[in-house]
């Protein structure tokens, strides 16, 4: 019987490098080839490849959030152009298929910050009332 302990799958060094390369290339493409309205802020927050390097999710944050659906639709319509540019820029195989996804972690973090701030204010109010 084999008692070898198998570690949980972490992200490999190669995956980290590919995520970083893709993030850099996609952000260059977004800056150079896309024009967004001046009142809209579009940010590429991270890129995560699948373990087999077949697919990569590019997480996009949009402010104001009401505009995110339209921006993501526009990016998804242009994904073939983005993919073509990445294929030309990177000399590796396989190049993961890009998919644009709405970033939700930032809004969750903002909500946590908001709740913490509210708790601090309530705590401060209770401390003032005790004195």
N, C-alpha and C positions, 0 to 999 in steps of 0.2 A: 504494500500500500504506500502510495506517495503522499507524504505529509508536507509537501512544499506549500508555503503560504504564497498565494497570488495577491499582489498588491492591487488596490483599486486603480482603475484606469485614470491616469492623469493626462494632462495635455503634454504631448511630446515636444521636444525642442524644434523639430521640423514643423509641426503644426503652428507653434508660436511664431516662427520665422515667416511662414506663409501668411498667417493672419496679419502680421505686421506689414509685409510687402503689399498685400491686397489693400489694407487700410490706407497705406501711403498712395498707392496708384489710384484707388477710387476717389480719395480726397482731392488729388490733383485733377482728375477728370471732372469732378463736381465743380471745382473752382474755375477751371478753364472753359468747359464746354456748356455749362448750365448758367442761365441767368434767372435769378429769383427776384421777386419784388423787394424793394429796399426795406419794407416793413416786416419781411419774413426772414427769420433766421433758421437756416438749415445746417445741421451738424451731423457728421458721420461720427458716431460715438465709439463703435467697435466693429470688428469683423470676426466671425467665428466660423471656422471650417468644420465640416464633418470629419470624423476620424479617417475615413477612406478618401478624403480630399475630392469628393465628387461635387459637393455643394458647399457654398459659403453664404452665410447670412450677413448682410451689411445692415447694421442697426442705425436708423436715421431718427434724429430728434428734430422736431419742428416747433418753432415758437412764432406766433401764437398757435396753440394746439389745435384750434378749429381748422386750421389750414393744412394739417398733416395728411388728411386723406387725399386731397388734391395733389399735394406734392409727391406722396408715395405712388399715386397712380401715374403721374408724369414720369417719375423715375423708372417705374416698372415698364412703361411703354418704351423707354429708351435703353432698357437693359441690354439689348443685343448690341447696340453701339458701344456701351460701356464694356461689355464682354469682349468685343472685337479689339478695342484699344488695350485692354489688359492682356489679351492673347499676344498682341504685337509687342507690348512692353516687357513682358516677363518671358524669359527663355527657359521655361520649365514645363514639364508635363507630369501629371495632368494639371490643367488649370481648372479650379473649381467653378461650377456654374453659379453665378451671382444671383442672389435674391434679396431685394430690398424689404426690410421689415421695420415696423414702427418700434422705437425704443420705449420700453415701459419702465425700465429700472429707474430712470431719472425722475419720472413723475412719482414713483413710489418713494424715492429718497426725499423728494420735496415734501411729500405728505408727512413723512416721519419727522422731518425738520419742523414742519408747521405744528404738529402735535407736541413735539418737545418744547417748542417756544411757548405754546399755550400752557403747558404744564408748569413751566418756569414762572410765567406770569401769575398763574393761580397760586403757586407756592409762595411767591413774593408777597402776594396779597394776603395770604394767610399769616405769614411771618409779621407783616406790618400790623395786622389786627391783633396779634398776641402781645405786642409791646405796649 
